[in-house]
Amino acid sequence: EIRQQGADSLALRASKKAKNEELLLVQMGGIRLRHEMDKIPLWRGDSVLIKQLIDDFATYLYLPRLRDRDVLIAAIREGLSKLTWQTETFAYAERYDEKTGRYLGLSAGRSVQLLTDTQSLLVKPDIAALQFDSDRQKNELQSGAIPAFPEGTEQPQTVPATAPDQSSAAREPTKKVYRRFHGSVRLNPLRVGRDAGQIADEVIQHLAGIVGADVEVTLEVQANIPDGASDKMVRDVTENCKVLKFQTFGFEES
């Protein structure tokens, strides 16, 4: 039971309260969706049918209550468009071919024409990355293959390349190669979600989108509490830090 206050109608007050307490979601991001999929988990092996995912959110009470299926579809689209899909969200496939063991129409990191039929799936990012790498290696081998010539046919002679002028090469300036980036920024504690989201869009996704880049993001929280923290606050914050897998955390006595 939740007490309602205000002059609006009961239905309006109840809906506002439900949205404010996240008992009813009218929008959801791709990262939040991936979190829910991993927590239960909702994956069926290495992937899950989108239609199955829609049914799951409409059936199980322990999952977030969504306004309608459009909220889930929007979350899927947002997650697929992220350049950081490999670490934060998922990939999309039009269907799975059991004979070849491959996902057909596999895509991620861009806007996708999403289908909600009985075959389209969301795919775990590590599985999708393996297939992307396999396809890339096959394409490289095919593009670099030596053409075959019929027996008895004279093969064309290759012309040796002319050695570059060492003196002119020495005069060319050496191009700088930037191999590391670091940065720190102070966030407004009342607007952490907004500021962190902007930093993720404007900075982190550019770095994470570089092939082979190893990007690490650490959030550090410090709080001075002049009147001291209550026992309940200590318990709540400590438990939340454990659930969120903080590497280090704790309260200190002055």
N, C-alpha and C positions, 0 to 999 in steps of 0.2 A: 504494500500500500504506500502511495506517495501523496502527501497533502498538497492540494492545489489552492492557490491564492490568486486574487485578481478579479477584475470586473468582466472579463471576457467570458464567452460561453465555455462550458465544461470541455467540449470537444477541442476548442481552440487552445485552452489552457493546457489540456493534456498533451496535445500534439507539440506545443512549444516545449513543455517540460521533457517530453520524450526525445526531442531533437537535441536540446541542451545537454541532456545526460547521456547522449549517444545510445539511447534505447531504441531509437529509430534513425537510420542513416538516410539522408536524402542525397548524399554524394560520398564517394569513396575513391581513394587513389589506388594506383596499381601496386604500390609498395605495401599498403595496408592489406590488399587482397592477397598478395604473396605471403604475408605474415599469417593470415588466417589459414591459407592452404597448407602451410608447413606445420602449423601448430596442431591441427587436428590428428593426422593430416587428411587433406581431401584428394591428394594425388592417388590415382589408380596405377601404381607402378611408376613409369617414367613420364606419364602424361595423364590428362583427364579430359573427357569430352566436355565441351562448353555446355551442351545441353544438360549433362549430368551435374555440372556445377550450378546451373540455374535451379535445378530441382533440389540440390542440397540446401541452398540458401532459402528456398521456399518451404523446406520440410523440417530442418533440425533447429530446435529452440536454442541450442548452445552457440549457434552462429549469430552474427549481428543481424538485426532486423532491418531489411532494406525496404524503402518505399515501394519499389517495383523492380522488375528485371532490367529496366533501362539503367538503373544505378550500377548494376553489376556489369553490363555491357560497356558503359562509359569507363569503369575502372579497368576493364580488360584492354580497351583501346589505349587508355593513358599509359598502362604498363608496357604495352607493346611498342609504343613510340619512344620510350626512354632509351637514350644511348647507354645508360647503365643497366640495361636489361640483364646482362650476364651475371651481375652480382645482386640485383635488387628485385627483378620481376620474373619474366618468363618469355618464351617464344610461342609462335603460333604455327599450326600446320593445318592444311585443308583436309588431310586424312592420313591414316597409317596403312602402309602396304605390308601385310604380314608375310608375304612371300619373300620380299627383299629385306624386310626389317628396317625400312626407311620411312621417314616422315616426308610426305609429298607436299609441295607448296610451303615449305618451311621458310619462315621469315621472322625478323625481330629487329628492334632498333629503328623502326620507321612506322608511318601510318599504314594500316592494313585494312583491306576491304573485308570486314569481319562477317563470317557466316555462322549462323546458329543452327545448322542442320544436325543430322545424326552422326556426322563424321568429323567435323572440325574439332580440333583439340588445342589445349594449352600444353606446352612441352617444358619439362624442366630445363633450365638454362645450360647446365653442364652437358646434358645429352644433346641439346641442339648445337652447342659449340663443337662437340666431337664430330657431328655430321657436317657442319660447315667446314671444319678443318679437313676432313676426308675429301669433300668435294673440291676444295681449293687445291689440294695436293694432286688429285686426279687431273684437274684442268691444267696445272702447271706441267705435269708429265706429258699430257697430250699436246700442249702448245710447243713444248721443247723437243718433240720426237723427231728423229732423223728420217727424212723421206726415203722410201725404198725404191731402187731402180731395177728394172728387169735385167736378168743375167745377160752379159754381153754388151750391155749399153754403157757407153763411156760416161762416167760421172763427171759433172762439172767441176772444174778446178777452182779451188778457193784462192783468192788473192790476198796475200799477207797485208795486214794493215800497216800503214806507215807509222813509225815510232814518233810520238809527240816530241815537239821541241822542248828539251829539258830547260833551256834558258827561259822560254816564255812561260812554262809551267811554274818555274820558280818565282816569276814576277807576279803571278796571280795571288791575291790576298787569300789567306786561309779563312774559310767560312766557319763561323762560330757554331758549335753544336751545343744546345742547351739540353742537359740530360736530367736536371732535377728542378723541381719547384717546391717552395714551401711558403706558407703564409698563415697568419693568425688574425682573428678579428673578434671584437667584443660585441656580443649580442644583447639586445634588450630583453631582460628576463620575462617581460610581459608580452613580447612579440617574437618568441623564439621560433615558433613554427613558421611565421611569415619570413623572418630573416634567414633562417636555415634553408627554407625552400628557394629563396632568391639566390643564395650562395650556391646551392646545388645546381640550379638552372644556368647561372651565369659563369660559374667557375669550374665546379667539379665535373659536370658532364662533358665539358670540352677536354679536360685532362683524361677522364676515363674513356673517352671515345678514341684515344690514340691506341692503335694496335700494339700490344705488348707492354703497354704502360701499367705499372704497379702503383695504384693510387690507394693511399691510406688516409682515412679521416678519423680524427679523435676529438671527442667532445669532453671538455673539462669543466666541471661545475665547482664553484667555491661560494660558500655562503657564511657570512658573519651574523650571528643571531644574538643581539645584546641581551635579551630577556631569557635566553635559553630555549631549547626545543622541548616540547612536551614528550612524555613517554609514548603517547600514541603516534606522534609525528616521527619519532625515532624508529618505531616499529614499522610504520607504513613505508617510510623512505627506504629503510634497510631492506625490507621484503621486495619492494619494487626494483631496487638495484640488483638484487639477486636474480629476479625474473628476467630483467633486461640484460643480464650478463655483464655488469660492470666489472672491469678488471680489478680496480681498486676503489674502495669507498669506505666511509666511516665517519662517525661523529667524534669530536674531540672536546675534552674539558679545558676550560680556560685556565 
